[in-house]
Amino acid sequence: MTCTCGYSFAKAMLRRLKANKKGPPFKSYALIHNDDYRRVMKLDAKVLAAKTESTSSKYVGTAMTCPKCARLTVLMPRTSRKVVYAREK
């Protein structure tokens, strides 16, 4: 995925992995819609307690801050629709 300014989150992550460093080279946050919050917490508790596969990831989106231009790129939960927000000047 690429920011509007041209920064590639995927390429930065691959470079980081090749250098054997942990964590992303940019700030990243999990987003959960208010209506799905209780469902996500219940599913996560089940995942931690069970040995079988179960997931709540379809209810969780991602927000990433571009280290180059400070834009916020959001991947919406369930749809993976990309939304980009620019910093106010």
C-alpha positions in Angstrom: 0.0 0.0 0.0 1.2 3.4 -0.9 0.6 6.8 0.7 -0.5 9.8 -1.5 3.0 11.2 -1.1 4.6 8.0 -2.6 5.8 6.4 0.7 5.3 2.6 0.4 4.3 1.0 3.7 4.9 -2.5 2.2 8.4 -1.7 0.9 9.3 -0.1 4.2 8.1 -3.2 6.1 10.0 -5.5 3.8 13.2 -3.5 4.3 12.7 -3.7 8.0 12.2 -7.5 7.9 15.3 -7.9 5.8 17.3 -6.0 8.4 15.9 -8.4 11.1 14.3 -5.5 13.1 11.0 -5.9 14.9 7.9 -3.7 14.5 6.9 -1.6 11.6 8.9 1.5 10.6 5.8 3.6 10.9 3.1 4.1 13.6 0.2 1.7 13.2 -3.1 1.5 15.1 -6.0 -1.0 15.2 -9.4 0.4 14.6 -12.7 -1.1 15.8 -16.1 0.4 15.1 -18.1 1.1 18.2 -20.9 -1.2 17.2 -18.4 -4.1 16.8 -16.3 -3.5 20.0 -18.1 -6.0 22.3 -18.1 -8.6 19.6 -14.3 -8.2 19.0 -13.6 -8.4 22.7 -15.6 -11.6 23.0 -14.0 -13.2 20.0 -10.5 -12.2 21.2 -11.2 -13.8 24.6 -12.3 -17.0 22.8 -9.2 -17.0 20.6 -7.0 -16.7 23.7 -8.8 -19.5 25.5 -9.2 -21.9 22.6 -6.7 -24.0 20.6 -8.8 -24.0 17.4 -8.7 -21.2 14.9 -11.1 -18.3 15.3 -10.7 -14.7 14.3 -12.0 -11.2 15.0 -9.8 -9.6 12.3 -12.6 -8.9 9.9 -14.0 -6.4 12.5 -10.6 -4.6 12.9 -9.3 -2.0 10.6 -5.8 -0.3 10.5 -4.6 3.3 10.7 -1.1 4.1 9.7 0.8 7.4 10.0 3.1 8.2 7.1 6.5 9.1 8.5 7.2 11.1 5.3 4.2 13.5 5.2 2.2 12.7 8.4 -0.9 11.7 6.5 -3.1 9.2 8.2 -4.0 6.2 6.0 -7.0 4.1 7.2 -8.1 0.7 6.0 -11.7 0.4 7.1 -12.9 -2.8 8.9 -14.7 -5.5 6.8 -14.2 -3.6 3.5 -10.5 -2.8 3.5 -11.5 0.4 1.8 -8.6 2.9 1.9 -9.2 6.4 3.2 -6.4 9.0 3.4 -6.5 12.0 5.7 -4.2 15.0 5.4 -2.8 17.0 8.3 -4.3 20.4 8.7 -1.9 23.2 7.9 
